[in-house]
């Protein structure tokens, strides 16, 4: 766990970037990421130097010609000299690294050095030098804390998924998963790789035996992600590396446009919060995805993609805007019909509208289903989450009464949910009832609300009570006046 001291160090570096003229949060994270990577290369070279004592054939990261680019050397230079090397030599060197030396370097092709002054560079380099990047757990937590500072929404409906929601989804889906070396977890719109990181952490904590039975390469092969934004692919790749996944399987492609037969039926588990509110022309979307439902809306297209990408028997937990649950267009109904009647829809977890504040106030739900291609469920479990453990305003401060422990407990014991009434937080709905309601999946369609009857006195009695109260107030004021 990251200490308050490390948080303070990251805060100071962040503030130094901002006061130095870099105001875009994503740019701050990118430049910070580059510096962490450069420092980690030096650490990796130190390990290689040790190995070379036993095996002279081990390949160096830094040749003799590039020795001056090592962090331990460049960090000691005068500000202007350091700035010149970063501008003219450091970035070309990083971009020249092969995939074997760093998966992160694959996404450096269009990276830019954007630190504007020698003085700012020297300040930040001095601060990064003091960070503890040796401990793997601390290193990963430090980077997650840095990413938590991305407090502005991206384009095309992108925004950072709250980590406690991701953690809940990972536990919901992984607690009973039969994970082997062939198992593949995927996020087609991975952003900073939050779902993948939480999957890694859950497996390490709750299924440690896998670390003994799988080789490092096999364990790394469990996790796959994609993001169409090269900056996010870089950040996701670095996040994975800092969480001990050296060979990261993060791709930078247009998942909707470039979907092909290699991706179809490939994954056992998909965890995702794809972009909302986006729109694409039909020509920009792979035909196989449009075959599920012809639509331009990205939230529907990603559901179609997930249906195609899952293996038969594969499962998904995906966050969608509420409109997908009850939208009346032909595409909305086709998608819901496919999930309800042709796949095994397991659960709908309705979340309050403030979960994604301050980024957005949109109401969302988590949809959980299993790909069966022909076998539907008999009933669907609904849960009405009202409290996620944080206030639902823009501040999102921690509060008591979170429903998340209850959701996890009830989902793991669905056999005990049969007798719950629809006035409860959770309940089952028969699949036939959903089909008869045009595949409407909004919880309000099925939840029953009990209204408390309140009886008031007759108006005449209320007026009489008010008169009596006023008389007592007047009498009391008169007595107080006499006392004065």
Helices and strands as residue ranges (DSSP letters): H 4-19, H 25-51, G 64-69, H 71-74, H 79-85, I 86-90, H 91-96, G 104-107, H 118-129, H 136-147, H 163-174, E 185-187, H 194-206, H 209-213, H 216-220, E 223-226, H 230-242, E 249-251, E 267-272, G 282-284, H 287-290, H 298-309, E 310-321, H 323-326, H 330-337, I 338-342, E 344-351, G 353-356, E 364-370, E 379-384, H 404-412, G 414-416, E 426-430, H 431-436, G 443-445, H 459-483
